[in-house]
């Protein structure tokens, strides 16, 4: 995780490479997010000051577009597909289960930084609906029970429990 001072320095460096034009707002937000992984409030304040525009306008653009994140991603980023096929196949029940299990809502990160949860429009695996992705692993044909099972190896690892297997192999003994 980046300190506030490091983030501020990174944003200042990014700002130096751009002209003070309102049209640069989205490219600046994109570049900051690429560098920091999300858009901290202080970074958006720096951008507003640089472009000489109200902070609320920067906030409005950052919250309007789905591409921007206002919270850092957790160690185990979880995405639940809510595209049409996944939604109709029970994606909302899966999302509700994961929210309950992690104690966060979609768009949030756990206080310890271990988990983040995102509701996405489409993962591109409609034939496997409903689909959840944890890290870079796709979990097809999810149910609330399968969602709880899928999270187990990650929560165990986050808690530092000793066990056979890893999240990458689904926590199965070798």
KOLDREN-328481 format. One record per atom (N, C-alpha, C, O): residue in one letter; x, y, z. Coordinates in pm, whole numbers, plus 32768, in hexadecimal, padded with zeros to 4 digits. Example, Ala and Ser with C-alpha at 12.3 -4.5 7.8 and 13.67 -1.06 7.14 Angstrom:
% KOLDREN-328481
A85277DC7830C A84CE7E3E830C A85287EB6830C A85907EB4834E S85057F1F82C4 S85577F9682CA S850A80038313 S853D80728324 
This chain:
% KOLDREN-328481
X80537F8A8000 X800080008000 X8058807D8000 X80C3807F803D X802B80E37FBD X8077815D7FAD X805281BE801E X7FDD81CA8042 X80B682038053 X8099826780BA X805C82E2807A X806482F58000 X801F833680CB X7FE183B18098 X804A840A8057 X803184497FF1 X80C184108094 X812D8464805E X815A842F7FD5 X816E847C7F78 X816A83AB7FCA X8193836F7F4B X812983877EDF X814A83A67E6D X80AA837A7F06 X803C83917EA8 X803E84217E77 X802F843B7E00 X8052847E7ED4 X8054850C7EB1 X80C7852A7E51 X80B685767DF2 X813A84EF7E6A X81AE85027E13 X819484C87D88 X81B985047D23 X815484537D84 X813584137D03 X80D484697CB3 X80E484797C3A X806F84A07CF7 X800E84F57CB2 X805285747C7F X8039859F7C0E X80A885B07CD1 X80F086297CA7 X8144860D7C2A X814B865F7BCF X818385987C27 X81D585717BB3 X817D85627B37 X81A2858E7ACA X810885257B47 X80AB85147AD7 X807A859B7AA6 X807285B27A2D X805985F57B01 X802686787ADC X808C86C77A8B X806887117A30 X810C86B87AAD X817687007A65 X817D86DA79D2 X81AE8727797F X814C866579B0 X815586377925 X80D9865B78D2 X80CA862D7861 X807F86AC790B X800486D178C5 X7FF0876878C3 X802187B0791A X7FA78796785F X7F8088237855 X7F0A883B78B3 X7EBE87E078D2 X7EFD88B978E1 X7E8E88DF7938 X7E1188F978E4 X7DE6896B78D5 X7DD8888E78AD X7D618899785A X7CF5883D7892 X7D1187CC78B7 X7C7A886F7898 X7C0A881F78CB X7BFC879B7881 X7BD2873678BB X7C1E879B7802 X7C15872277B1 X7C7286B477DF X7C65864177B4 X7CD086D47836 X7D2E8671786A X7CFB862B78E8 X7D4085D67920 X7C84864E7915 X7C5086157993 X7C4B857C798E X7C84853A79E5 X7C098544792B X7BFC84B27926 X7C85846F7912 X7CA2840E7959 X7CDA849E78B7 X7D5E846078AD X7DAE84677931 X7DF6840A7954 X7DA084D77979 X7DE584E379FB X7DAF847D7A5F X7DFB843A7AA4 X7D2B84727A66 X7CEF84107AC1 X7D1B83827A9D X7D3983327AF5 X7D1E83647A1C X7D4882DF79EF X7DD982C37A15 X7DFB82577A45 X7E2E832679FF X7EBD83147A1C X7ED683037AB1 X7F2782B07ADB X7E9083527B02 X7EA083477B93 X7E7082BD7BC2 X7EB2827C7C13 X7DFD82927B8E X7DCA820F7BB7 X7E28819E7B8B X7E3D813F7BD6 X7E5F81A97B15 X7EBE81447AE6 X7F36813E7B44 X7F6680D27B65 X7F6681B07B6D X7FDD81B87BC2 X7FC2818C7C51 X801281447C8C X7F4F81B87C8A X7F32819E7D18 X7ED281297D2E X7EC780F67D9E X7E8F80FF7CC5 X7E3080917CD2 X7DA180BE7CEF X7D43806F7CE4 X7D91813B7D13 X7D0D81767D2E X7D1F820D7D34 X7D8E82407D23 X7CB082567D4D X7CB682E87D53 X7CA083187DE3 X7C2D83257E0F X7D0A83327E2C X7CF983687EB4 X7CBD83F47EAE X7CD0843C7E4D X7C7584197F16 X7C35849D7F1D X7C9C850D7F0D X7C84856F7EC6 X7D0F84FF7F4F X7D7785677F47 X7DAA85777EB8 X7DC985E67E8D X7DB385087E6E X7DE1850F7DE3 X7D7D855E7D90 X7DA485AE7D3B X7CFC85467DA8 X7C9685907D5C X7C9A86257D81 X7C80867A7D2D X7CBB86437DFE X7CC986CF7E27 X7D40870F7DE1 X7D3887827DB5 X7DAE86C57DD5 X7E2486F97D8D X7E0387147CFB X7E2B877A7CC3 X7DBA86B87CBD X7D9486C97C31 X7D3B87437C21 X7D4E87937BC5 X7CDA87537C7B X7C7F87C77C75 X7CCF88497C81 X7CB788A77C36 X7D2D884C7CDE X7D8088C47CEE X7DD388E07C73 X7DDF89537C49 X7E0C88797C39 X7E5F88877BC2 X7E0D88BC7B4C X7E3B89147B03 X7D9588877B3A X7D4088AF7AC9 X7CEC892A7AE8 X7C9F895A7A94 X7CFB895D7B63 X7CB189D27B8F X7C1A89C07B7A X7BD78A157B3F X7BE9894F7BAC X7B5A89337BA3 X7B2989047C2B X7B7988D47C7B X7AA989107C46 X7A7488E57CC8 X7A8A884F7CDF X7A7E87FE7C83 X7AAB882C7D5B X7AC0879F7D7E X7A46874B7D5F X7A5286D67D39 X79D087867D70 X7954873C7D58 X7948870E7CC7 X790D86A67CAC X7980875A7C69 X797C87327BDD X79D686B97BC4 X79B2865D7B7A X7A4A86B97C03 X7AA486467BF6 X7A6285CB7C33 X7A6285607BF7 X7A2885DC7CA9 X79E185707CEE X796E853E7C95 X795A84C57C89 X792485987C57 X78B485747C01 X78DE851D7B8C X789A84BB7B6B X794D853F7B4D X798084F07ADD X79B184687B0F X799484017AD1 X79FA84677B7E X7A3083EA7BB3 X79C283897BDE X79D3830F7BD3 X795383BE7C0F X78E683657C3B X788683437BCA X783A82E37BD6 X788783907B5F X782E83757AEE X785C82FC7A9E X780A82A87A77 X78DE82F17A85 X791282867A31 X7936820B7A83 X797C82157AE8 X790681977A58 X792081197A9F X79B380F17A9F X79DD80A07AF2 X7A0281297A45 X7A8E81027A3D X7AE081317AB6 X7B4C80FD7AD0 X7AAB81947AFF X7AF981CC7B6D X7AD4818C7BF2 X7A5F81727C0F X7B3C81727C43 X7B2B81387CC9 X7B51819F7D31 X7BB781E27D25 X7AFF81AB7D97 X7B1A820A7E03 X7B5781C57E7C X7B7C82077EDD X7B6081417E77 X7B9C80F37EE4 X7C0780987EAA X7BFA806A7E38 X7C71807E7EF6 X7CD880237EC4 X7CA27F947EBB X7C4A7F6E7F09 X7CD57F477E5E X7CAE7EBC7E54 X7CEE7E6C7EC4 X7D5E7E897EEE X7CA77E087EF2 X7CDC7DB17F5A X7D3E7D4C7F1F X7D4A7D3E7EA5 X7D817D077F76 X7DDF7C9E7F4D X7D957C367EF9 X7DCA7C047E95 X7D1C7C167F22 X7CC87BB77EDA X7C507C037EA2 X7BE87C0F7EE3 X7C627C387E29 X7BF67C837DEA X7B8F7C227DB4 X7BB07BC37D6D X7B127C3A7DD5 X7AA57BE27DAE X7A437C2F7D56 X7A157C9B7D7B X7A257BF87CE2 X79C67C377C86 X79527BD77C6F X79667B627C4E X78D97C097C80 X78617BB97C68 X781C7BF17BED X77FB7C677BE7 X78077B9B7B8B X77C77BC57B10 X77327BD87B26 X76EF7B847B61 X77007C4A7AF5 X76727C657AFD X763A7C857A73 X75D67CCB7A65 X767D7C507A0C X76497C5B7984 X75C47C10797D X759E7BCB79DC X757F7C1D7910 X74F97BE27903 X74F77B4D7923 X74A67B217975 X754E7AFF78E5 X754E7A6E78FC X756B7A4D798E X752879F979CA X75CE7A8E79C8 X75F27A737A53 X75857AA27AB3 X75657A5E7B15 X754C7B157A96 X74E17B487AEB X746A7AE87AEB X74337AC87B55 X74437ABB7A75 X73D17A607A6B X73EC79D87AA9 X739079937AD4 X746C79B17AAD X7491792D7AE4 X74AD79337B7A X74D778CF7BB4 X749779A77BB9 X74A879AE7C4A X751F79FF7C78 X754979F17CEB X75567A527C24 X75CA7AA37C48 X75B37AFB7CC2 X760E7B0E7D12 X753B7B317CD0 X751E7B887D43 X75287B3A7DC6 X75597B707E29 X74FA7ABE7DC8 X75057A6B7E41 X75987A517E63 X75BF7A507ED7 X75E87A3B7DFC X76777A257E0F X76B77AA47E47 X77057A9D7EA6 X76977B177E0D X76CD7B967E3D X76A47BAE7ECE X76F87BD47F20 X76257B987EEF X75F67BAA7F79 X76437B517FD9 X76677B7C8047 X765C7AD57FB1 X76A67A768006 X77357AA6801F X77657AA48090 X77787AD17FB5 X78027AFF7FC2 X78097B7D8017 X78637B8C8069 X77AA7BD98004 X77A57C518058 X77987C2B80EB X77DC7C628141 X77407BCD8107 X772B7BA08191 X77AA7B5D81C9 X77D37B78823A X77E67B05817A X785D7ABC81A7 X78D37B1981C2 X791C7B068223 X78E57B7D816C X79577BD7817A X79397C4F81D6 X79957C918206 X78BA7C6981ED X78957CDA8241 X78A77D6181FC X78B87DC7823E X78A37D608177 X78AE7DDD8129 X78457DDA80BB X780C7D71809C X782D7E4D8080 X77D17E58800E X78257E647F8E X789C7E807F94 X77E47E4F7F1E X78297E5F7E9D X78637EEC7E96 X78217F4E7EB8 X78E07EF57E68 X79257F757E5E X797A7F957ED8 X79BA7FFD7EDD X797B7F3B7F3A X79C77F537FB5 X7A3B7EF27FC2 X7A447E8E7F7B X7A937F128020 X7B057EBE8042 X7B027EA980D9 X7AE17F048124 X7B237E308105 X7B247E158194 X7B8B7E6E81D8 X7BED7E98819A X7B757E8B8258 X7BCD7EE582A3 X7C5D7EB482A4 X7CBA7F0582A6 X7C717E3182A4 X7CF97DFA82A5 X7D3A7DF8821B X7DB07DD5820E X7CED7E1E81B3 X7D237E22812C X7D2D7D9B80E9 X7D657D90807C X7CF97D328129 X7D047CAC80EE X7CA37C95807A X7CC77C558018 X7C297CC98085 X7BC47CAE801F X7B857D2F7FEC X7B6D7D8D8037 X7B6B7D307F6A X7B1A7D9A7F2E X7AB07D537EDA X7AC57CE47EAA X7A3F7D967ECA X79CF7D597E83 X799A7DBA7E1B X79867E307E37 X79837D867DA4 X79557DDA7D37 X78E47D927CEE X78EA7D1A7CD5 X787E7DDD7CCC X780F7DAE7C7A X78317DDA7BEC X78407E527BD3 X783D7D7C7B8E X78637DA07B06 X77F37D807AA5 X77A07D287ABE X77F27DC77A34 X77877DB979D2 X77927D377983 X772C7CFC7961 X780A7D0A7965 X781A7C8D791A X78AA7C5E7923 X79077CAC7914 X78BA7BDE793C X793F7BA37940 X795E7B5F78BB X79D27B4B7898 X78F57B3C7870 X79077AFE77EE X79017A6777F1 X79347A257796 X78C57A307857 X78B8799E7865 X782479797873 X7800792C78CC X77D179B0781E X774079A2782C X771179117830 X76AE78F37873 X775478B977EB X772C782A77EB X774677E97872 X7713777D788D X7795782A78C8 X77B777F3794B X7770783D79BD X779678317A31 X77087889799B X76C378DF79FA X768478907A6E X7657781F7A5E X768278D17AE2 X76C3794F7B08 X775779397B28 X777F78CF7B58 X77A679A07B0C X783879967B18 X786D79FA7B7E X783D7A6B7B88 X78D279CD7BCA X791B7A237C27 X79AF7A117C0A X79DB79A37BE8 X79FC7A7B7C18 X7A8D7A737C07 X7ACD7AA07C8A X7AAE7B0C7CBD X7B267A4E7CC0 X7B737A727D36 X7C057A727D0C X7C3A7A0B7CE2 X7C457AE57D16 X7CCD7AF27CE1 X7CC57AE07C4A X7C817B2D7C06 X7D0A7A7B7C16 X7D037A617B87 X7CBF79DB7B6A X7CC779A77AFA X7C7D79A37BCE X7C3979227BBE X7BA479347BA9 X7B61797A7BF6 X7B6F78F57B41 X7AE178FC7B20 X7A9978897B64 X7AC378167B5C X7A2B78AA7BA7 X79D678477BE9 X795078447BA0 X790178A17BAD X793577D97B52 X78BA77D17B03 X784477967B50 X785577577BB8 X77CC77AE7B19 X775077737B4B X7745777F7BE4 X772C771D7C2A X775777F87C13 X775878127CA3 X76CC78097CE0 X766778247C9F X76CC77E17D5D X765577E37DB1 X768178257E33 X76F978367E48 X7625784C7E89 X765278837F09 X76AE78237F55 X7712784F7F8D X768F77A27F57 X76E477417F9C X776E77397F5B X77D477387FA1 X777377347ED4 X77F4772F7E8E X784477AF7EA5 X78BF77AA7EA9 X7801781F7EB5 X7845789E7ED0 X788B78977F57 X78FE78C17F64 X784578617FBB X788378518040 X78FB77F58037 X796478118071 X78ED77867FEF X795C77287FDD X79D277677F96 X7A4577537FBE X79B777B47F2C X7A2277F37EDE X7A7378557F32 X7AEC78627F1F X7A31789A7F8E X7A7778FD7FE2 X7ACD78BC804E X7B2E78F9807C X7AAB78438077 X7AF0780380E9 X7B88780180E1 X7BC9782B8141 X7BC477D28074 X7C5777CF8072 X7C95785A807C X7D01786A80B6 X7C5278BD8046 X7C877946804B X7C7A797F80D9 X7CD679C0810A X7C0A79668119 X7BFB799981A2 X7C5B79528200 X7C91798F825C X7C7078D181E9 X7CD27887823B X7D5D78C28229 X7DA578D8828B X7D8378DA81AC X7E0879118192 X7E15799D81CF X7E7C79BF8207 X7DAC79EC81C2 X7DAE7A7381FA X7DBD7A6F8292 X7DFB7AC682CD X7D847A0882CE X7D8E79F98360 X7E1179B58388 X7E3079AD83FF X7E5C79858326 X7EDE79488342 X7ED378B98374 X7F31788683B1 X7E637877835A X7E5077ED8389 X7EAB778E833C X7EC577A382C6 X7EDB77268380 X7F2D76C08341 X7ED076588305 X7E7576258347 X7EE976398286 X7E9675D48244 X7EDF75A381C7 X7F4275DE819C X7EAB75388190 X7EE175088111 X7E9B755280A1 X7E27757980B0 X7EDF75668034 X7EA375A87FC0 X7EAF763E7FC9 X7EDE7674802D X7E8676817F5F X7E8D77137F55 X7E0F77447F13 X7DC576F47EDA X7DF477C67F18 X7D8077FA7ED1 X7D8477D97E3B X7D1C77C77DFC X7DFC77D27E03 X7E0777B97D75 X7DD3772E7D4F X7DA2771B7CDF X7DDD76CD7DAB X7DAA76487D8B X7D26762D7DD3 X7CFC75BB7DE0 X7CE576987E02 X7C64768B7E42 X7C6C76547ECF X7C07762C7F08 X7CE676517F08 X7CF676217F90 X7CF1758A7F9A X7CE675548008 X7CFA75467F2A X7CF374B37F2A X7D7B747A7F4F X7DE374B07F29 X7D79740D7F9A X7DF673C97FC0 X7E3873937F42 X7DF473657EE6 X7EB973987F3E X7F05736C7EC9 X7F1672D57ECB X7F53729C7E71 
